[in-house]
Structure formats: C-alpha cells, structure tokens
C-alpha cells in the first residue's frame, strides 16, 4: 500500500469511530431528557421490527419527560 492509501484508510476508520462515539454520547442522560435515547428501541409494526422514531413523534415537553405519540393505533 502506498502512503496515501494508508492515510485515507486510517482517516475513514477514524471518521467511523467519531460518528459511533457521537451516537453513543447522545444516549447519555445528563440531567435532561433526550429523544435520541430511544433510537435503539424497535417495536413490532405489522410483523416488522421498526424503529420507534419511524412510527411515532417523540418530543420533550420538559426536561424530565419524553412524550411518545404514535401515528396510528394498531
């Protein structure tokens, strides 16, 4: 491998590591409710495992509350 290819490969891996760290840090609750904490939750929607954020509105009415409003009732 040429030096330039090694640098590009390392840069791509570092960018993946940074994006993973950012997604993990969004899950941390530090005194305020964050809708990103629910990104990893999947629900059964017509037989398919679907992320909660794709079938409902998630909001934070105040600092300690997460409000989840589904778009349709099954």
Rosetta constraint file for C-alpha pairs under 8 A:
AtomPair CA 1 CA 5 HARMONIC 6.19 0.50
AtomPair CA 1 CA 6 HARMONIC 6.57 0.50
AtomPair CA 2 CA 6 HARMONIC 6.46 0.50
AtomPair CA 3 CA 7 HARMONIC 6.29 0.50
AtomPair CA 4 CA 8 HARMONIC 6.24 0.50
AtomPair CA 5 CA 9 HARMONIC 6.12 0.50
AtomPair CA 6 CA 10 HARMONIC 6.10 0.50
AtomPair CA 7 CA 11 HARMONIC 6.04 0.50
AtomPair CA 8 CA 12 HARMONIC 6.21 0.50
AtomPair CA 9 CA 13 HARMONIC 6.33 0.50
AtomPair CA 10 CA 14 HARMONIC 6.12 0.50
AtomPair CA 11 CA 15 HARMONIC 6.20 0.50
AtomPair CA 12 CA 16 HARMONIC 6.37 0.50
AtomPair CA 13 CA 17 HARMONIC 6.25 0.50
AtomPair CA 14 CA 18 HARMONIC 6.20 0.50
AtomPair CA 15 CA 19 HARMONIC 6.21 0.50
AtomPair CA 16 CA 20 HARMONIC 6.15 0.50
AtomPair CA 17 CA 21 HARMONIC 6.17 0.50
AtomPair CA 18 CA 22 HARMONIC 6.20 0.50
AtomPair CA 19 CA 23 HARMONIC 6.30 0.50
AtomPair CA 20 CA 24 HARMONIC 6.24 0.50
AtomPair CA 21 CA 25 HARMONIC 6.08 0.50
AtomPair CA 22 CA 26 HARMONIC 6.36 0.50
AtomPair CA 23 CA 27 HARMONIC 7.03 0.50
AtomPair CA 24 CA 28 HARMONIC 7.26 0.50
AtomPair CA 26 CA 34 HARMONIC 7.55 0.50
AtomPair CA 26 CA 36 HARMONIC 5.85 0.50
AtomPair CA 26 CA 37 HARMONIC 6.58 0.50
AtomPair CA 27 CA 34 HARMONIC 7.57 0.50
AtomPair CA 27 CA 36 HARMONIC 6.01 0.50
AtomPair CA 27 CA 37 HARMONIC 4.35 0.50
AtomPair CA 27 CA 38 HARMONIC 7.80 0.50
AtomPair CA 28 CA 37 HARMONIC 7.16 0.50
AtomPair CA 29 CA 33 HARMONIC 6.40 0.50
AtomPair CA 29 CA 34 HARMONIC 7.00 0.50
AtomPair CA 29 CA 37 HARMONIC 7.71 0.50
AtomPair CA 31 CA 63 HARMONIC 7.48 0.50
AtomPair CA 31 CA 64 HARMONIC 7.68 0.50
AtomPair CA 32 CA 63 HARMONIC 4.78 0.50
AtomPair CA 32 CA 64 HARMONIC 5.82 0.50
AtomPair CA 33 CA 60 HARMONIC 6.64 0.50
AtomPair CA 33 CA 62 HARMONIC 7.89 0.50
AtomPair CA 33 CA 63 HARMONIC 5.52 0.50
AtomPair CA 33 CA 64 HARMONIC 5.26 0.50
AtomPair CA 33 CA 65 HARMONIC 6.13 0.50
AtomPair CA 33 CA 66 HARMONIC 6.41 0.50
AtomPair CA 34 CA 60 HARMONIC 7.11 0.50
AtomPair CA 34 CA 66 HARMONIC 7.51 0.50
AtomPair CA 35 CA 39 HARMONIC 7.51 0.50
AtomPair CA 35 CA 58 HARMONIC 6.15 0.50
AtomPair CA 35 CA 59 HARMONIC 6.45 0.50
AtomPair CA 35 CA 60 HARMONIC 7.06 0.50
AtomPair CA 35 CA 66 HARMONIC 6.89 0.50
AtomPair CA 38 CA 52 HARMONIC 7.33 0.50
AtomPair CA 38 CA 53 HARMONIC 7.75 0.50
AtomPair CA 39 CA 51 HARMONIC 6.91 0.50
AtomPair CA 39 CA 52 HARMONIC 7.10 0.50
AtomPair CA 39 CA 53 HARMONIC 6.77 0.50
AtomPair CA 40 CA 51 HARMONIC 7.09 0.50
AtomPair CA 41 CA 51 HARMONIC 5.95 0.50
AtomPair CA 41 CA 52 HARMONIC 5.95 0.50
AtomPair CA 42 CA 49 HARMONIC 5.77 0.50
AtomPair CA 42 CA 50 HARMONIC 5.11 0.50
AtomPair CA 42 CA 51 HARMONIC 4.26 0.50
AtomPair CA 42 CA 52 HARMONIC 5.45 0.50
AtomPair CA 43 CA 48 HARMONIC 7.92 0.50
AtomPair CA 43 CA 49 HARMONIC 5.48 0.50
AtomPair CA 43 CA 50 HARMONIC 5.44 0.50
AtomPair CA 43 CA 51 HARMONIC 6.35 0.50
AtomPair CA 43 CA 52 HARMONIC 6.18 0.50
AtomPair CA 44 CA 48 HARMONIC 5.45 0.50
AtomPair CA 44 CA 49 HARMONIC 4.81 0.50
AtomPair CA 44 CA 50 HARMONIC 6.32 0.50
AtomPair CA 45 CA 49 HARMONIC 6.25 0.50
AtomPair CA 45 CA 50 HARMONIC 6.18 0.50
AtomPair CA 50 CA 54 HARMONIC 6.95 0.50
AtomPair CA 50 CA 55 HARMONIC 7.62 0.50
AtomPair CA 51 CA 55 HARMONIC 7.25 0.50
AtomPair CA 52 CA 56 HARMONIC 6.16 0.50
AtomPair CA 53 CA 57 HARMONIC 6.57 0.50
AtomPair CA 53 CA 58 HARMONIC 6.85 0.50
AtomPair CA 55 CA 70 HARMONIC 5.98 0.50
AtomPair CA 55 CA 71 HARMONIC 6.06 0.50
AtomPair CA 55 CA 72 HARMONIC 7.94 0.50
AtomPair CA 56 CA 68 HARMONIC 6.35 0.50
AtomPair CA 56 CA 69 HARMONIC 5.29 0.50
AtomPair CA 56 CA 70 HARMONIC 3.96 0.50
AtomPair CA 56 CA 71 HARMONIC 5.33 0.50
AtomPair CA 57 CA 67 HARMONIC 7.90 0.50
AtomPair CA 57 CA 68 HARMONIC 5.71 0.50
AtomPair CA 57 CA 69 HARMONIC 5.11 0.50
AtomPair CA 57 CA 70 HARMONIC 6.30 0.50
AtomPair CA 57 CA 71 HARMONIC 7.35 0.50
AtomPair CA 58 CA 66 HARMONIC 6.82 0.50
AtomPair CA 58 CA 67 HARMONIC 5.65 0.50
AtomPair CA 58 CA 68 HARMONIC 4.65 0.50
AtomPair CA 58 CA 69 HARMONIC 6.54 0.50
AtomPair CA 59 CA 66 HARMONIC 5.79 0.50
AtomPair CA 59 CA 67 HARMONIC 5.16 0.50
AtomPair CA 59 CA 68 HARMONIC 6.64 0.50
AtomPair CA 60 CA 64 HARMONIC 7.73 0.50
AtomPair CA 60 CA 65 HARMONIC 5.71 0.50
AtomPair CA 60 CA 66 HARMONIC 4.75 0.50
AtomPair CA 60 CA 67 HARMONIC 5.96 0.50
AtomPair CA 61 CA 65 HARMONIC 6.24 0.50
AtomPair CA 61 CA 66 HARMONIC 6.86 0.50
AtomPair CA 61 CA 67 HARMONIC 6.88 0.50
AtomPair CA 62 CA 66 HARMONIC 7.85 0.50
